[in-house]
């Protein structure tokens, strides 16, 4: 594989050919803990959400003709045994009753329950976002009832209130309340079902090969056998590219947490992940996963010509000496060579994208 970069002057054109030496990969006995690439199904964060009222604003709240806000304010006052409306009160009467009210805002409130769940009385941080208010500076959330992710579940899981803290002066309509939400109901996350639990592989590692390898490896590590029919079943079965169903063996039936902890702390050998190249165009970063091969091609971009066909010998740059012929050209070597001749990151990215469009980049390309 070779790279030729012509540098033009008023009287002279010089072509510099850079050869990339494809080094044999070094084999490492790499291992990682299973918990680094998997989680247990059921152990997910849950978001509580609801509407609330913020008071104490300095004239930056919702406009006085905002009917939903005034209805919410009237309802809050009614709950505090100070009703201002009756069965015959019209919307016009309601707006008239709160005429000039500019220090109140209707807001959206959320709180996140950790993956391990929560118990009644736990305090959680919550976020507050304005709907129509210009600024939440100086405000206080007086009340918000928070419900779970199931919109059909009427249960109030948390109550939120407290003084608002703005993130920064550039975002006046978004604030937080430290420990502003108190759980009113337990939030329990189930992790097993009839002696089985499910491992969910992280999306950046998921794949049929990876799932199968993990299942086989768990079978070799925890392959308990007994006399009963149940004990003869496989310990782990990959049901798709992301999920692995694991059976809790007999010795751990009364201690599932201990078994799951042992499984998650298991060291597994290096897995055969798919080859990936991740590009962040804004930051100009290129992340190459593993030994990514590139096929024979000629790519020209601006004043850079990349030739990966390996046709014989050519001029060599003083920077790199070696034979340009290679049956297994590597993308990492190409990028290293481009770096050495100071090709800008954005041009490197365009060259990689050109190889990908031509079907010569033997990896999945992810552009962020």
C-alpha positions as CSV (number, residue, x, y, z in Angstrom):
1,X,0.0,0.0,0.0
2,X,1.5,3.4,-0.9
3,X,0.6,7.0,-0.4
4,X,1.8,9.7,-2.9
5,X,1.5,13.3,-1.9
6,X,2.6,15.8,-4.6
7,X,3.9,19.2,-3.4
8,X,3.7,21.9,-6.1
9,X,5.8,25.0,-6.3
10,X,6.1,27.6,-9.1
11,X,8.8,25.7,-10.9
12,X,8.9,22.2,-9.5
13,X,6.5,19.3,-8.7
14,X,7.8,16.7,-6.3
15,X,6.0,13.4,-5.7
16,X,6.7,11.7,-2.4
17,X,5.6,8.1,-2.0
18,X,5.1,6.7,1.5
19,X,5.0,3.0,2.0
20,X,3.1,1.5,4.9
21,X,4.6,-1.6,6.5
22,X,1.9,-4.0,7.6
23,X,3.1,-5.4,10.9
24,X,2.0,-8.8,12.1
25,X,-0.5,-8.4,15.0
26,X,0.7,-9.2,18.4
27,X,-1.4,-11.7,20.3
28,X,-2.4,-10.8,23.8
29,X,-4.4,-12.9,26.3
30,X,-6.8,-10.1,26.9
31,X,-9.6,-10.6,29.4
32,X,-12.4,-8.4,30.8
33,X,-15.0,-8.7,33.5
34,X,-18.4,-9.7,32.2
35,X,-20.0,-6.8,34.1
36,X,-18.0,-4.4,31.9
37,X,-20.0,-5.4,28.8
38,X,-23.2,-6.8,30.2
39,X,-26.0,-5.9,32.6
40,X,-28.8,-7.9,34.2
41,X,-32.2,-7.4,32.7
42,X,-34.5,-5.6,35.1
43,X,-31.7,-3.5,36.4
44,X,-32.6,-0.3,34.5
45,X,-33.1,3.3,35.5
46,X,-36.7,4.4,35.6
47,X,-37.8,8.0,35.0
48,X,-40.6,9.6,37.1
49,X,-42.4,12.6,35.5
50,X,-45.1,15.0,36.2
51,X,-46.3,18.6,36.1
52,X,-45.7,21.2,38.8
53,X,-45.9,24.9,39.7
54,X,-43.0,27.2,40.3
55,X,-43.7,30.4,42.3
56,X,-41.5,33.3,43.4
57,X,-40.4,34.4,39.9
58,X,-39.5,38.0,39.3
59,X,-42.1,38.7,36.6
60,X,-40.6,36.1,34.3
61,X,-43.3,33.4,34.7
62,X,-46.1,32.4,32.4
63,X,-48.3,35.2,31.0
64,X,-51.5,36.0,32.8
65,X,-53.6,34.7,29.9
66,X,-52.1,31.2,30.2
67,X,-55.2,29.2,31.0
68,X,-53.5,25.9,31.8
69,X,-51.2,27.6,34.3
70,X,-54.1,29.5,36.0
71,X,-56.1,26.3,36.2
72,X,-53.1,24.5,37.9
73,X,-52.7,27.4,40.3
74,X,-56.4,27.3,41.1
75,X,-56.3,23.6,41.7
76,X,-53.2,23.9,44.0
77,X,-55.0,26.6,46.1
78,X,-58.0,24.3,46.3
79,X,-55.9,21.5,47.6
80,X,-54.6,23.9,50.3
81,X,-58.2,24.6,51.3
82,X,-58.2,28.0,49.8
83,X,-60.5,27.7,46.8
84,X,-60.9,30.6,44.4
85,X,-63.2,29.0,41.9
86,X,-66.5,27.2,42.1
87,X,-68.6,24.9,39.9
88,X,-70.0,27.9,37.9
89,X,-66.6,29.6,37.4
90,X,-65.9,30.1,33.7
91,X,-62.4,30.3,32.1
92,X,-62.9,34.1,31.8
93,X,-63.7,34.4,35.5
94,X,-60.6,32.3,36.3
95,X,-58.3,34.6,34.2
96,X,-59.9,37.6,35.8
97,X,-59.3,36.2,39.3
98,X,-55.5,35.8,38.6
99,X,-55.1,39.0,36.5
100,X,-51.6,40.4,36.8
101,X,-50.1,37.1,37.9
102,X,-46.6,36.8,36.3
103,X,-44.6,35.2,39.0
104,X,-46.0,31.6,38.5
105,X,-44.9,29.1,35.9
106,X,-46.2,25.6,34.9
107,X,-43.2,23.3,34.6
108,X,-42.2,19.7,33.6
109,X,-40.5,17.8,36.4
110,X,-38.5,14.6,36.2
111,X,-36.6,12.4,38.5
112,X,-34.5,9.3,37.8
113,X,-34.7,6.1,40.0
114,X,-31.4,4.3,39.8
115,X,-31.1,0.9,38.3
116,X,-31.0,-0.7,41.7
117,X,-34.5,0.6,42.5
118,X,-35.6,2.8,45.4
119,X,-37.5,2.6,48.6
120,X,-40.1,4.8,50.1
121,X,-38.6,7.8,51.7
122,X,-35.5,7.9,49.4
123,X,-34.5,11.4,48.2
124,X,-33.7,11.9,44.5
125,X,-32.5,14.8,42.5
126,X,-35.0,16.2,40.1
127,X,-34.9,18.4,37.1
128,X,-37.4,21.2,36.3
129,X,-38.0,22.6,32.8
130,X,-40.2,25.6,32.0
131,X,-42.9,25.4,29.4
132,X,-43.7,29.0,28.7
133,X,-41.8,31.0,31.4
134,X,-38.8,33.2,30.3
135,X,-36.7,32.4,33.3
136,X,-36.8,30.2,36.4
137,X,-34.3,32.2,38.3
138,X,-35.2,32.7,42.0
139,X,-38.2,30.3,41.7
140,X,-39.4,27.5,44.0
141,X,-41.2,24.4,43.1
142,X,-44.2,24.2,45.4
143,X,-45.6,20.9,44.4
144,X,-45.3,18.2,41.7
145,X,-46.8,14.6,41.8
146,X,-44.5,12.3,39.8
147,X,-45.8,9.1,38.0
148,X,-44.0,6.2,36.5
149,X,-43.2,5.4,32.9
150,X,-46.5,3.6,32.4
151,X,-49.0,6.4,31.5
152,X,-51.9,4.1,32.4
153,X,-50.6,3.7,36.0
154,X,-52.2,6.4,38.3
155,X,-49.8,5.7,41.2
156,X,-47.9,8.7,42.5
157,X,-44.4,7.4,43.1
158,X,-42.8,10.6,44.2
159,X,-43.5,14.1,45.4
160,X,-41.2,17.0,44.4
161,X,-40.7,20.4,45.8
162,X,-37.8,22.8,46.7
163,X,-35.8,25.8,45.6
164,X,-34.5,25.8,42.1
165,X,-30.8,25.9,41.2
166,X,-30.0,27.0,37.7
167,X,-27.4,25.0,35.7
168,X,-25.9,28.2,34.4
169,X,-26.8,31.7,33.2
170,X,-27.2,30.6,29.6
171,X,-30.1,28.2,30.4
172,X,-32.6,30.1,32.4
173,X,-35.5,27.8,31.7
174,X,-33.8,24.6,33.1
175,X,-33.0,24.0,36.7
176,X,-32.4,21.3,39.3
177,X,-33.4,20.6,42.9
178,X,-31.0,18.6,45.0
179,X,-32.8,15.8,46.8
180,X,-36.0,17.5,45.7
181,X,-38.0,14.3,45.1
182,X,-39.1,12.0,47.9
183,X,-40.3,8.5,46.9
184,X,-43.8,7.7,48.2
185,X,-43.8,4.1,46.8
186,X,-41.1,1.4,46.5
187,X,-39.7,1.0,43.0
188,X,-38.5,-2.6,42.8
189,X,-36.6,-3.9,39.8
190,X,-37.0,-7.7,39.3
191,X,-33.9,-9.5,38.1
192,X,-35.0,-13.2,38.0
193,X,-37.9,-15.2,36.8
194,X,-38.5,-18.8,37.9
195,X,-34.8,-19.6,38.4
196,X,-33.5,-17.7,35.3
197,X,-32.1,-14.3,34.7
198,X,-31.1,-12.5,31.5
199,X,-27.9,-10.9,30.6
200,X,-28.2,-7.9,28.2
201,X,-25.0,-7.2,26.2
202,X,-24.0,-3.5,25.8
203,X,-25.0,-2.2,22.4
204,X,-21.4,-1.5,21.5
205,X,-20.5,-5.1,22.0
206,X,-23.7,-6.9,20.9
207,X,-23.5,-9.4,18.1
208,X,-24.4,-13.0,17.4
209,X,-20.8,-14.2,17.7
210,X,-20.3,-12.4,21.0
211,X,-23.5,-13.6,22.5
212,X,-22.7,-17.2,21.6
213,X,-19.2,-17.0,22.9
214,X,-20.4,-15.6,26.3
215,X,-23.0,-18.4,26.6
216,X,-20.4,-21.1,25.8
217,X,-17.9,-19.6,28.2
218,X,-20.5,-19.5,31.0
219,X,-21.3,-23.1,30.3
220,X,-17.6,-24.1,30.8
221,X,-17.4,-22.0,34.1
222,X,-20.7,-22.9,35.7
223,X,-21.7,-26.1,34.0
224,X,-23.2,-27.8,37.1
225,X,-24.8,-31.2,36.5
226,X,-27.3,-33.0,38.7
227,X,-29.6,-36.0,38.7
228,X,-32.8,-34.1,37.9
229,X,-34.0,-33.1,34.5
230,X,-33.7,-29.4,35.3
231,X,-30.1,-29.7,36.2
232,X,-29.2,-31.2,32.8
233,X,-30.2,-28.1,31.0
234,X,-27.6,-25.7,29.6
235,X,-26.4,-23.0,32.0
236,X,-26.6,-20.2,29.4
237,X,-28.3,-19.9,26.0
238,X,-28.0,-17.0,23.7
239,X,-31.4,-16.2,22.3
240,X,-30.4,-13.3,20.0
241,X,-27.5,-10.9,19.4
242,X,-28.1,-9.0,22.7
243,X,-29.8,-11.3,25.2
244,X,-28.4,-14.4,27.0
245,X,-30.7,-16.4,29.3
246,X,-28.8,-17.9,32.3
247,X,-30.1,-20.7,34.6
248,X,-29.4,-20.4,38.3
249,X,-27.9,-23.8,39.2
250,X,-29.1,-25.9,42.1
251,X,-26.4,-24.9,44.6
252,X,-27.4,-21.3,44.2
253,X,-31.2,-21.6,44.1
254,X,-31.5,-20.1,47.5
255,X,-28.8,-17.5,46.9
256,X,-29.4,-16.0,43.4
257,X,-27.7,-12.8,44.2
258,X,-24.5,-14.6,45.1
259,X,-24.6,-16.5,41.8
260,X,-25.3,-13.4,39.7
261,X,-22.5,-11.5,41.5
262,X,-20.1,-14.4,40.7
263,X,-21.2,-14.5,37.0
264,X,-20.8,-10.7,36.6
265,X,-17.3,-10.9,38.1
266,X,-16.3,-13.7,35.8
267,X,-13.3,-12.9,33.5
268,X,-14.0,-13.8,29.9
269,X,-11.4,-14.0,27.1
270,X,-11.2,-11.4,24.3
271,X,-14.3,-11.6,22.3
272,X,-14.6,-11.4,18.5
273,X,-16.3,-8.1,18.2
274,X,-17.2,-6.8,14.7
275,X,-14.6,-4.5,13.2
276,X,-15.6,-0.8,13.6
277,X,-14.3,2.6,12.8
278,X,-15.9,5.5,14.7
279,X,-15.5,9.0,13.4
280,X,-16.4,12.2,15.1
281,X,-16.3,14.8,12.3
282,X,-16.7,17.8,14.6
283,X,-13.8,16.8,16.9
284,X,-11.7,15.3,14.0
285,X,-11.2,12.0,15.9
286,X,-10.8,8.5,14.4
287,X,-11.2,5.4,16.6
288,X,-10.2,2.1,15.0
289,X,-11.5,-1.1,16.7
290,X,-9.0,-3.9,16.1
291,X,-7.1,-4.7,13.0
292,X,-9.3,-3.3,10.3
293,X,-8.3,-4.4,6.9
294,X,-8.6,-2.3,3.7
295,X,-8.8,-3.6,0.2
296,X,-6.9,-2.5,-3.0
297,X,-8.0,1.0,-4.1
298,X,-6.7,4.3,-5.3
299,X,-8.2,7.3,-3.5
300,X,-7.4,10.9,-4.4
301,X,-8.4,13.7,-2.1
302,X,-7.1,17.3,-2.6
303,X,-3.3,16.9,-2.9
304,X,-3.2,13.4,-1.4
305,X,-3.3,10.2,-3.4
306,X,-3.7,6.9,-1.5
307,X,-2.8,3.7,-3.4
308,X,-3.5,0.5,-1.5
309,X,-3.0,-1.8,-4.5
310,X,0.6,-2.7,-3.7
311,X,1.8,-2.9,-7.3
312,X,5.5,-3.5,-7.0
313,X,8.1,-1.2,-5.4
314,X,8.1,2.6,-5.4
315,X,9.8,5.7,-4.0
316,X,10.0,5.5,-0.2
317,X,9.8,8.4,2.2
318,X,12.7,8.8,4.5
319,X,10.1,8.5,7.3
320,X,9.2,4.9,6.5
321,X,11.3,2.3,4.8
322,X,9.9,-1.0,3.6
323,X,8.1,-2.9,0.8
324,X,4.7,-1.4,-0.2
325,X,3.4,-4.8,-1.2
326,X,0.9,-6.2,1.3
327,X,-2.0,-8.7,1.1
328,X,-3.5,-7.4,4.4
329,X,-3.2,-3.7,4.5
330,X,-4.4,-2.2,7.8
331,X,-6.3,1.0,8.3
332,X,-4.3,1.8,11.4
333,X,-1.1,1.8,9.3
334,X,-2.7,4.0,6.7
335,X,-3.7,6.5,9.4
336,X,-0.3,6.4,11.0
337,X,1.3,7.2,7.6
338,X,-1.0,10.1,7.0
339,X,-0.2,11.4,10.4
340,X,3.5,11.3,9.7
341,X,3.1,13.4,6.5
342,X,0.9,15.8,8.5
343,X,-2.4,15.2,6.6
344,X,-5.1,17.1,8.5
345,X,-7.6,15.0,10.4
346,X,-10.6,16.1,8.2
347,X,-8.7,15.0,5.1
348,X,-8.0,11.6,6.8
349,X,-11.7,11.3,7.5
350,X,-12.6,12.0,3.9
351,X,-10.1,9.3,2.7
352,X,-11.6,6.7,5.1
353,X,-15.1,7.6,3.9
354,X,-14.0,7.2,0.3
355,X,-12.6,3.7,1.1
356,X,-15.9,2.9,2.8
357,X,-18.0,4.1,-0.1
358,X,-15.9,2.0,-2.5
359,X,-16.4,-1.1,-0.4
360,X,-12.7,-1.3,0.5
361,X,-13.0,-0.6,4.2
362,X,-13.7,-4.0,5.8
363,X,-15.4,-2.7,8.9
364,X,-18.6,-0.9,10.0
365,X,-18.2,2.8,9.8
366,X,-20.0,4.9,12.5
367,X,-20.1,8.6,12.0
368,X,-21.0,10.7,15.1
